[in-house]
């Protein structure tokens, strides 16, 4: 199995992208989990998802934003995405990462850029989810979200929380007071034990606890997981509490557990798939593997599911 350091090294060698994609196995792996390099390819992938009963969320990949000018390109890309959603009549919202909009350059810049996208989405009757990244920007991300939520409606902008962080239950309760639509995931970044549960069993236990608080709130949330145990815990809790299938949605990543995605949709649950695309897929793909090298095996297994 490749080590984390090896994967991180490879993630910084984008010049290898053309080389490795010559190998049919690697190309099959990446095209399974990344929808393509441009909007047209992502739209095509979402049409297929819609045909299988799943909604979607666009996620434009770019981990190399280092200037205000580059953040402007990201804003233009997302405004184009929102226009394409309307033009093509597809069932999708959008997902943004604030570091792509300048969070690490200037939080005010990130807020202004994100606001432009949320404003356009609201005008179109669409929704923007603000993704959560590493713990070093958790509070800054929540701060920008709160500003946006004070200006826009519950069904116009939402946020993500990660169950591996100790702070998440407190954040969830505070955000529900606004209220806010929350996407709950486990979290994929490598975090120190000072801020995150190091053991999977504790991450899972916190996930279930936060999920129950979210579903009990009466607000429409996203339960994002590929873990069958977490899915079953959600279904069981909703059933016991009389929470209808239309009161929340399951969410998964493009290409992972497609069998389960389609099964949940057939069973009447709302199922949303996050669809990543973009020219910068190579560093994204390799860094996601590097965050948890066990993901390599996880993705290999999912090639046949």
URNORPE-V740425 format. One record per residue. N is the residue number from 1. RES is the residue in one letter. NEAR is the number of other C-alpha atoms within 12 Angstrom. D_FIRST is the distance of its C-alpha to the first C-alpha in Angstrom with 1 decimal. Layout:
n & res & near & d_first
N & RES & NEAR & D_FIRST
N & RES & NEAR & D_FIRST
This chain:
n & res & near & d_first
1 & X & 16 & 0.0
2 & X & 19 & 3.8
3 & X & 19 & 6.4
4 & X & 22 & 9.5
5 & X & 18 & 11.7
6 & X & 18 & 10.0
7 & X & 27 & 10.3
8 & X & 24 & 13.7
9 & X & 19 & 14.7
10 & X & 26 & 14.1
11 & X & 28 & 16.0
12 & X & 23 & 18.9
13 & X & 20 & 19.1
14 & X & 24 & 20.9
15 & X & 15 & 22.5
16 & X & 18 & 19.3
17 & X & 24 & 20.0
18 & X & 15 & 22.5
19 & X & 15 & 20.5
20 & X & 21 & 17.3
21 & X & 19 & 19.6
22 & X & 13 & 21.2
23 & X & 14 & 18.4
24 & X & 12 & 19.5
25 & X & 14 & 16.1
26 & X & 25 & 15.2
27 & X & 23 & 18.8
28 & X & 22 & 18.8
29 & X & 29 & 15.9
30 & X & 36 & 17.7
31 & X & 29 & 21.1
32 & X & 29 & 20.2
33 & X & 37 & 19.5
34 & X & 41 & 21.8
35 & X & 40 & 25.4
36 & X & 31 & 26.3
37 & X & 25 & 27.7
38 & X & 26 & 31.2
39 & X & 31 & 33.4
40 & X & 21 & 34.6
41 & X & 24 & 31.2
42 & X & 38 & 30.6
43 & X & 37 & 34.1
44 & X & 26 & 33.5
45 & X & 36 & 30.3
46 & X & 40 & 32.4
47 & X & 27 & 35.2
48 & X & 24 & 33.0
49 & X & 32 & 31.8
50 & X & 26 & 35.5
51 & X & 17 & 36.5
52 & X & 25 & 34.1
53 & X & 26 & 35.7
54 & X & 39 & 33.3
55 & X & 37 & 34.2
56 & X & 43 & 32.0
57 & X & 43 & 31.4
58 & X & 48 & 30.9
59 & X & 43 & 28.3
60 & X & 41 & 28.7
61 & X & 36 & 25.7
62 & X & 31 & 26.6
63 & X & 34 & 24.9
64 & X & 26 & 27.0
65 & X & 25 & 30.4
66 & X & 20 & 32.2
67 & X & 21 & 35.9
68 & X & 25 & 38.6
69 & X & 17 & 39.1
70 & X & 23 & 35.5
71 & X & 34 & 35.9
72 & X & 24 & 39.0
73 & X & 22 & 37.0
74 & X & 36 & 34.7
75 & X & 36 & 37.9
76 & X & 21 & 39.3
77 & X & 30 & 36.2
78 & X & 38 & 36.5
79 & X & 34 & 40.2
80 & X & 24 & 39.6
81 & X & 39 & 37.1
82 & X & 39 & 39.8
83 & X & 26 & 42.4
84 & X & 29 & 40.2
85 & X & 32 & 39.7
86 & X & 21 & 43.5
87 & X & 15 & 44.2
88 & X & 19 & 41.9
89 & X & 20 & 42.7
90 & X & 30 & 39.1
91 & X & 35 & 38.1
92 & X & 38 & 35.9
93 & X & 42 & 36.0
94 & X & 46 & 34.0
95 & X & 40 & 31.4
96 & X & 48 & 31.5
97 & X & 43 & 29.7
98 & X & 46 & 32.2
99 & X & 39 & 30.3
100 & X & 41 & 30.8
101 & X & 44 & 34.5
102 & X & 36 & 34.8
103 & X & 35 & 34.2
104 & X & 28 & 32.9
105 & X & 22 & 35.8
106 & X & 23 & 38.5
107 & X & 26 & 38.4
108 & X & 24 & 41.8
109 & X & 26 & 40.5
110 & X & 37 & 37.7
111 & X & 37 & 40.3
112 & X & 25 & 42.6
113 & X & 36 & 40.0
114 & X & 44 & 38.7
115 & X & 33 & 42.3
116 & X & 30 & 43.1
117 & X & 41 & 40.4
118 & X & 39 & 41.4
119 & X & 28 & 45.0
120 & X & 29 & 44.5
121 & X & 33 & 42.5
122 & X & 26 & 45.2
123 & X & 20 & 47.8
124 & X & 23 & 46.1
125 & X & 23 & 45.6
126 & X & 33 & 41.8
127 & X & 34 & 39.3
128 & X & 47 & 36.9
129 & X & 42 & 33.9
130 & X & 45 & 32.9
131 & X & 38 & 29.2
132 & X & 39 & 28.0
133 & X & 34 & 25.6
134 & X & 28 & 24.5
135 & X & 28 & 26.8
136 & X & 20 & 28.6
137 & X & 23 & 30.3
138 & X & 33 & 30.8
139 & X & 24 & 34.5
140 & X & 28 & 35.3
141 & X & 39 & 33.9
142 & X & 35 & 36.0
143 & X & 24 & 39.0
144 & X & 36 & 38.9
145 & X & 45 & 38.5
146 & X & 30 & 41.5
147 & X & 25 & 43.6
148 & X & 35 & 42.7
149 & X & 34 & 43.3
150 & X & 19 & 46.7
151 & X & 20 & 47.7
152 & X & 30 & 46.1
153 & X & 26 & 46.1
154 & X & 31 & 43.8
155 & X & 28 & 42.8
156 & X & 32 & 42.3
157 & X & 42 & 39.6
158 & X & 44 & 36.9
159 & X & 43 & 34.0
160 & X & 39 & 30.6
161 & X & 48 & 29.8
162 & X & 41 & 26.5
163 & X & 43 & 26.6
164 & X & 37 & 24.2
165 & X & 42 & 26.9
166 & X & 29 & 29.7
167 & X & 23 & 32.3
168 & X & 38 & 31.7
169 & X & 28 & 34.3
170 & X & 19 & 36.9
171 & X & 31 & 36.0
172 & X & 37 & 36.3
173 & X & 25 & 39.7
174 & X & 20 & 41.0
175 & X & 30 & 39.9
176 & X & 29 & 41.4
177 & X & 18 & 44.7
178 & X & 24 & 44.9
179 & X & 28 & 43.6
180 & X & 38 & 40.4
181 & X & 39 & 38.1
182 & X & 48 & 34.7
183 & X & 42 & 31.3
184 & X & 49 & 29.2
185 & X & 38 & 25.4
186 & X & 39 & 23.0
187 & X & 36 & 21.7
188 & X & 28 & 18.4
189 & X & 30 & 18.9
190 & X & 26 & 17.7
191 & X & 23 & 21.1
192 & X & 16 & 22.6
193 & X & 15 & 23.9
194 & X & 13 & 27.4
195 & X & 21 & 27.3
196 & X & 27 & 24.7
197 & X & 27 & 24.1
198 & X & 21 & 21.0
199 & X & 17 & 20.9
200 & X & 18 & 20.1
201 & X & 16 & 23.3
202 & X & 19 & 25.4
203 & X & 31 & 24.0
204 & X & 30 & 24.8
205 & X & 23 & 28.2
206 & X & 32 & 29.1
207 & X & 38 & 28.1
208 & X & 36 & 30.6
209 & X & 26 & 33.3
210 & X & 40 & 33.1
211 & X & 44 & 33.0
212 & X & 32 & 36.2
213 & X & 30 & 37.9
214 & X & 39 & 37.2
215 & X & 40 & 38.3
216 & X & 25 & 41.4
217 & X & 27 & 42.4
218 & X & 23 & 43.8
219 & X & 29 & 41.9
220 & X & 29 & 39.6
221 & X & 42 & 36.0
222 & X & 39 & 32.6
223 & X & 45 & 30.2
224 & X & 37 & 26.8
225 & X & 38 & 24.0
226 & X & 32 & 21.9
227 & X & 27 & 22.0
228 & X & 22 & 24.6
229 & X & 16 & 25.8
230 & X & 31 & 26.7
231 & X & 32 & 28.4
232 & X & 20 & 30.3
233 & X & 24 & 31.4
234 & X & 39 & 32.7
235 & X & 30 & 34.5
236 & X & 21 & 36.0
237 & X & 24 & 37.2
238 & X & 29 & 38.7
239 & X & 17 & 40.5
240 & X & 14 & 41.9
241 & X & 18 & 43.2
242 & X & 16 & 44.6
243 & X & 24 & 42.4
244 & X & 22 & 42.6
245 & X & 27 & 39.7
246 & X & 21 & 41.1
247 & X & 27 & 40.9
248 & X & 33 & 37.2
249 & X & 39 & 34.3
250 & X & 45 & 30.7
251 & X & 39 & 28.3
252 & X & 40 & 24.8
253 & X & 36 & 22.8
254 & X & 41 & 23.4
255 & X & 35 & 21.5
256 & X & 33 & 20.0
257 & X & 28 & 21.7
258 & X & 31 & 24.5
259 & X & 21 & 25.9
260 & X & 31 & 26.4
261 & X & 39 & 27.8
262 & X & 30 & 30.4
263 & X & 21 & 31.2
264 & X & 29 & 32.0
265 & X & 28 & 34.1
266 & X & 17 & 36.0
267 & X & 17 & 36.6
268 & X & 20 & 38.4
269 & X & 30 & 36.0
270 & X & 33 & 35.7
271 & X & 42 & 32.2
272 & X & 40 & 31.1
273 & X & 49 & 28.1
274 & X & 41 & 26.8
275 & X & 44 & 26.7
276 & X & 41 & 25.0
277 & X & 38 & 26.2
278 & X & 31 & 27.1
279 & X & 25 & 26.7
280 & X & 28 & 24.2
281 & X & 34 & 21.5
282 & X & 40 & 19.0
283 & X & 30 & 18.7
284 & X & 32 & 19.1
285 & X & 39 & 16.2
286 & X & 38 & 13.8
287 & X & 31 & 15.2
288 & X & 32 & 15.0
289 & X & 34 & 11.2
290 & X & 29 & 11.3
291 & X & 28 & 13.8
292 & X & 26 & 11.5
293 & X & 26 & 7.8
294 & X & 19 & 8.4
295 & X & 25 & 10.5
296 & X & 27 & 8.0
297 & X & 16 & 8.3
298 & X & 23 & 11.9
299 & X & 32 & 12.8
300 & X & 24 & 11.7
301 & X & 17 & 13.9
302 & X & 24 & 16.6
303 & X & 24 & 17.1
304 & X & 15 & 19.2
305 & X & 18 & 21.0
